[in-house]
Amino acid sequence: MFKRYRRLRINSAVRDMVRENKLSVEDFIYPLFVVEGNGVRKEIGSMPGVFQLSLDELLKECEEVVNLGIKSILLFGIPGLKDSVGSDALSDEGIIARSLRAIKEKFPKLVVITDLCFCEYTDHGHCGILDHETVDNDATLEISAKQALVHARNGADMIAPSGMMDGIIKTLRETLDENGFENLPIMAYSTKFASAYYGPFRDVAESAPSFGDRRSYQMDPANRLEAIGESLEDEAQGADILMVKPALAYLDIIRDLKDRTLLPVCAYNVSGEYALLKAGAKAGVIDYERVMMETMVGFKRAGADLIISYHAKEVAKILNK
């Protein structure tokens, strides 16, 4: 006697009934990039369908996101003027602060998660204050706390610090709590690798380092145990959601982490992963929609509760059919 697994694959209705992992529009977080100006909708060559948006165009994009049923966006700001310490990120009149106020006024129920970092705001493209050829960890913690309060005061629903500074979650949690924002959650970029998959992101965020790279603060892609340790340390410091970034080449890390935490786990489906699928579609070598949806299910199967993805609108349109 042998098990006839095909009994439960016999037709689509039965397959739907026994499916172990299902995608929902509510699983997705859509990244958006706001720039100075008016009427700006600049498509990024390496990321078809992804745009730099001025605030007026950003609000139009938010309306589409809301109408698709997507509950959350991840907001990145690109200022008109950059300096050595990312001053725009520390101002209540900076690009992020103004955008937050406008979004929350028009779409109060849209969950706005803010990227907290300095690479988009500094003239050197690194993620904090420089100490010779690397980032000064503790000095960057100090200005990160100031940036968090700017986000909190102007309406952020969640803060996501992406700079991979040691102690960032503890610093932000204490700062937010001491200033009356104890109910503002933190999504930790808890396991963020120094990955080549980020290349196209640096086109849209204008955040490429002017020298060197980020391997002194982002993680070695070869290190599994360190990756788990990084995330569990962020949990201990007070993170509310843990993240693995990138996602596709690190499904083992997502599963490892999910097996060790009771916190929600987020997978960041990054720019290079998106760009590869778009290039495959353009070349006609893949069934784009099927590969895209299979990839998203793969993140869920690995253990992701949430997915940050540039595909989010496309996925939502398919799921809403």
C-alpha positions as CSV (number, residue, x, y, z in Angstrom):
1,M,0.0,0.0,0.0
2,F,1.2,3.5,-0.7
3,K,-0.1,7.0,0.0
4,R,-2.0,8.6,-2.8
5,Y,-1.2,12.2,-2.4
6,R,-2.8,13.0,-5.7
7,R,-6.2,12.6,-4.1
8,L,-5.9,16.0,-2.7
9,R,-4.7,17.5,-5.9
10,I,-7.5,16.2,-8.1
11,N,-9.1,19.6,-8.8
12,S,-8.7,23.3,-8.0
13,A,-11.4,23.4,-5.3
14,V,-9.7,20.6,-3.3
15,R,-6.2,22.1,-3.9
16,D,-7.6,25.4,-2.5
17,M,-9.0,23.7,0.5
18,V,-5.8,22.0,1.6
19,R,-3.3,24.8,0.7
20,E,-1.0,25.3,3.6
21,N,0.1,28.9,2.8
22,K,-2.0,31.6,1.3
23,L,-1.2,35.1,0.3
24,S,-3.4,38.1,1.4
25,V,-3.2,41.7,0.3
26,E,-2.9,42.6,4.0
27,D,0.5,40.7,4.0
28,F,2.1,43.4,1.8
29,I,4.0,46.6,2.5
30,Y,4.7,48.8,-0.5
31,P,7.9,51.0,-0.6
32,L,7.5,54.6,-1.8
33,F,10.1,57.2,-2.5
34,V,9.4,60.9,-2.1
35,V,11.5,63.7,-3.6
36,E,11.3,67.5,-3.6
37,G,9.4,69.3,-6.4
38,N,6.0,69.2,-8.0
39,G,4.6,67.0,-10.7
40,V,7.6,64.6,-10.4
41,R,7.0,61.0,-11.4
42,K,10.4,59.7,-12.5
43,E,10.6,56.1,-13.4
44,I,13.8,54.2,-12.4
45,G,15.4,52.5,-15.4
46,S,16.7,49.6,-13.4
47,M,13.3,49.1,-11.7
48,P,10.4,49.4,-14.2
49,G,7.2,50.5,-12.5
50,V,9.0,52.1,-9.6
51,F,9.2,55.9,-9.4
52,Q,10.6,58.8,-7.5
53,L,7.6,60.9,-6.6
54,S,7.1,64.5,-5.5
55,L,4.6,64.9,-2.7
56,D,1.6,65.6,-4.9
57,E,2.3,62.5,-6.9
58,L,3.0,60.5,-3.8
59,L,-0.5,61.3,-2.5
60,K,-2.0,60.0,-5.8
61,E,0.1,56.8,-5.3
62,C,-1.2,56.4,-1.8
63,E,-4.8,56.7,-3.1
64,E,-4.1,53.8,-5.5
65,V,-2.5,51.7,-2.7
66,V,-5.5,52.3,-0.4
67,N,-8.0,51.4,-3.2
68,L,-6.1,48.1,-3.8
69,G,-6.5,47.2,-0.2
70,I,-2.9,47.5,0.7
71,K,-2.7,48.6,4.4
72,S,0.8,49.9,4.7
73,I,3.6,51.7,2.9
74,L,7.3,52.0,3.7
75,L,8.3,55.6,3.1
76,F,11.8,56.7,2.0
77,G,12.8,60.4,1.7
78,I,15.2,61.9,-0.8
79,P,16.0,65.5,0.1
80,G,17.0,68.2,-2.3
81,L,20.1,69.1,-0.2
82,K,22.4,66.6,1.4
83,D,25.2,67.2,3.9
84,S,27.7,65.2,6.1
85,V,25.2,64.6,8.9
86,G,21.9,64.3,7.0
87,S,20.4,67.5,8.5
88,D,17.2,67.2,6.4
89,A,16.3,64.0,8.3
90,L,16.5,65.9,11.6
91,S,14.1,68.7,10.7
92,D,10.4,68.9,11.2
93,E,10.4,70.7,7.8
94,G,12.4,68.0,6.1
95,I,11.1,65.9,3.2
96,I,9.9,63.0,5.4
97,A,8.3,65.2,8.1
98,R,6.3,67.1,5.5
99,S,5.3,64.0,3.6
100,L,4.1,62.3,6.8
101,R,1.8,65.2,7.7
102,A,0.3,65.3,4.3
103,I,-0.2,61.5,4.0
104,K,-1.8,61.2,7.5
105,E,-4.1,64.1,6.8
106,K,-5.5,62.6,3.7
107,F,-5.2,58.9,4.5
108,P,-5.3,58.6,8.3
109,K,-5.9,54.8,8.2
110,L,-2.9,54.0,6.0
111,V,-0.1,52.6,8.1
112,V,3.0,54.6,7.3
113,I,6.2,52.9,8.2
114,T,9.2,55.2,8.0
115,D,12.7,54.1,7.0
116,L,15.1,55.6,9.6
117,C,18.5,55.9,8.2
118,F,20.9,58.5,6.9
119,C,22.2,57.1,3.6
120,E,19.7,59.0,1.5
121,Y,20.4,62.2,3.4
122,T,24.2,62.4,3.6
123,D,26.5,63.6,0.9
124,H,28.8,60.6,1.4
125,G,26.0,58.0,1.2
126,H,26.8,56.2,4.3
127,C,24.3,55.4,7.1
128,G,25.5,57.8,9.7
129,I,28.2,60.0,11.0
130,L,31.6,59.1,9.6
131,D,34.6,58.2,11.7
132,H,37.4,58.2,9.1
133,E,36.5,55.3,6.7
134,T,33.5,53.8,8.5
135,V,30.4,54.9,10.4
136,D,30.7,55.9,14.1
137,N,28.2,53.6,15.7
138,D,27.5,55.5,18.9
139,A,27.5,59.0,17.4
140,T,25.0,57.7,14.8
141,L,22.8,56.3,17.6
142,E,22.5,59.9,19.0
143,I,21.3,61.4,15.8
144,S,19.1,58.4,15.0
145,A,17.2,59.1,18.2
146,K,16.6,62.6,17.0
147,Q,15.4,61.4,13.7
148,A,13.0,59.0,15.4
149,L,11.4,61.8,17.3
150,V,10.9,63.8,14.0
151,H,9.1,60.8,12.5
152,A,7.0,60.2,15.7
153,R,6.0,63.9,16.0
154,N,4.9,64.1,12.4
155,G,2.7,61.0,12.4
156,A,4.7,57.9,11.6
157,D,2.7,54.7,12.6
158,M,5.9,52.6,12.8
159,I,9.6,53.2,12.6
160,A,12.0,50.9,10.7
161,P,15.7,51.7,11.4
162,S,17.8,50.3,8.5
163,G,21.3,51.4,9.3
164,M,22.4,48.2,11.2
165,M,24.0,50.2,14.1
166,D,24.6,48.1,17.2
167,G,22.2,49.1,20.0
168,I,19.8,51.0,17.7
169,I,16.6,49.3,18.9
170,K,17.4,49.9,22.6
171,T,18.3,53.6,21.8
172,L,15.1,54.2,19.8
173,R,12.8,52.3,22.3
174,E,14.1,54.3,25.2
175,T,13.9,57.6,23.3
176,L,10.4,57.0,22.1
177,D,9.2,55.8,25.5
178,E,10.7,58.8,27.3
179,N,9.0,61.2,24.9
180,G,5.5,59.8,25.2
181,F,5.6,57.5,22.1
182,E,5.6,54.2,24.0
183,N,2.9,52.8,21.8
184,L,4.9,53.5,18.5
185,P,6.2,50.1,17.3
186,I,9.6,49.4,15.8
187,M,10.2,47.1,12.9
188,A,13.9,46.1,13.1
189,Y,16.0,45.6,10.1
190,S,17.3,42.9,12.4
191,T,19.1,40.7,9.9
192,K,20.3,42.9,7.0
193,F,23.0,41.5,4.8
194,A,25.7,43.4,2.8
195,S,24.1,42.2,-0.4
196,A,24.6,42.9,-4.1
197,Y,20.9,42.6,-4.5
198,Y,20.5,46.2,-3.3
199,G,22.0,47.7,-6.5
200,P,18.9,49.1,-8.1
201,F,17.7,50.5,-4.8
202,R,20.6,52.9,-4.8
203,D,19.4,54.3,-8.1
204,V,15.9,55.1,-6.8
205,A,17.1,56.3,-3.3
206,E,20.2,58.0,-4.6
207,S,22.1,56.4,-1.7
208,A,25.2,54.8,-3.2
209,P,28.2,55.3,-0.9
210,S,30.7,57.8,-2.4
211,F,33.5,55.6,-1.2
212,G,33.9,52.1,0.1
213,D,31.0,49.9,1.0
214,R,28.8,49.0,4.0
215,R,30.3,45.7,4.9
216,S,31.6,47.0,8.2
217,Y,28.1,47.4,9.5
218,Q,25.8,45.2,7.3
219,M,26.1,41.4,7.7
220,D,28.3,38.9,5.9
221,P,26.0,36.9,3.6
222,A,27.9,33.7,4.6
223,N,26.9,33.9,8.3
224,R,23.8,32.0,9.4
225,L,24.3,31.9,13.1
226,E,25.3,35.5,13.4
227,A,22.2,36.4,11.5
228,I,20.0,34.6,14.0
229,G,21.8,36.3,16.8
230,E,21.4,39.7,15.3
231,S,17.6,39.3,15.2
232,L,17.3,37.8,18.6
233,E,19.3,40.7,20.1
234,D,17.0,43.2,18.5
235,E,14.0,41.3,20.0
236,A,15.7,41.5,23.4
237,Q,16.2,45.2,23.0
238,G,12.5,45.8,22.3
239,A,11.8,45.3,18.6
240,D,8.1,44.6,17.7
241,I,8.7,43.0,14.3
242,L,11.9,41.4,13.0
243,M,13.0,41.5,9.3
244,V,15.3,39.5,7.0
245,K,16.7,41.5,4.1
246,P,17.1,40.4,1.3
247,A,14.6,37.6,1.1
248,L,15.0,35.3,-1.9
249,A,18.6,34.2,-1.2
250,Y,18.0,34.0,2.5
251,L,14.9,31.8,2.9
252,D,16.8,29.6,5.3
253,I,17.3,32.6,7.6
254,I,13.6,33.5,7.5
255,R,12.8,29.9,8.6
256,D,15.5,29.8,11.2
257,L,14.3,33.0,12.7
258,K,10.6,32.0,12.6
259,D,11.4,28.9,14.5
260,R,13.1,30.9,17.3
261,T,10.7,33.9,17.8
262,L,7.1,34.6,18.6
263,L,7.4,38.0,17.0
264,P,6.1,38.7,13.5
265,V,8.7,38.2,10.8
266,C,9.0,40.4,7.8
267,A,10.8,39.5,4.5
268,Y,12.1,42.4,2.4
269,N,11.8,41.4,-1.3
270,V,14.5,43.8,-2.4
271,S,15.2,45.8,-5.5
272,G,17.6,43.4,-7.2
273,E,15.1,40.5,-6.8
274,Y,12.4,42.7,-8.3
275,A,14.6,43.8,-11.2
276,L,15.6,40.3,-12.1
277,L,12.0,39.2,-12.5
278,K,11.2,42.3,-14.6
279,A,14.3,41.6,-16.8
280,G,13.1,38.0,-17.2
281,A,9.7,39.2,-18.2
282,K,11.1,41.6,-20.7
283,A,13.4,38.9,-22.2
284,G,10.4,36.6,-22.5
285,V,12.1,33.8,-20.6
286,I,9.7,33.4,-17.7
287,D,5.9,33.4,-17.1
288,Y,6.2,36.6,-15.1
289,E,3.0,36.5,-13.0
290,R,3.4,32.9,-12.1
291,V,7.0,33.3,-11.1
292,M,6.2,36.4,-9.1
293,M,3.4,34.7,-7.2
294,E,5.4,31.6,-6.6
295,T,8.2,33.8,-5.2
296,M,5.8,35.5,-2.8
297,V,4.4,32.1,-1.6
298,G,8.0,31.0,-1.1
299,F,8.5,33.8,1.4
300,K,5.3,32.8,3.2
301,R,6.2,29.2,3.3
302,A,9.6,30.0,4.7
303,G,7.9,31.8,7.6
304,A,7.4,35.4,6.7
305,D,4.3,37.0,8.1
306,L,4.8,40.3,6.2
307,I,6.4,41.0,2.9
308,I,7.8,44.3,1.8
309,S,7.8,44.2,-2.0
310,Y,7.9,46.5,-5.1
311,H,5.5,43.9,-6.6
312,A,2.9,44.6,-4.0
313,K,0.5,46.5,-6.3
314,E,0.8,43.8,-9.0
315,V,0.1,41.1,-6.4
316,A,-2.8,42.9,-5.0
317,K,-4.4,43.2,-8.4
318,I,-4.1,39.5,-8.9
319,L,-5.4,38.6,-5.5
320,N,-8.4,41.0,-5.9
321,K,-9.6,39.4,-9.1
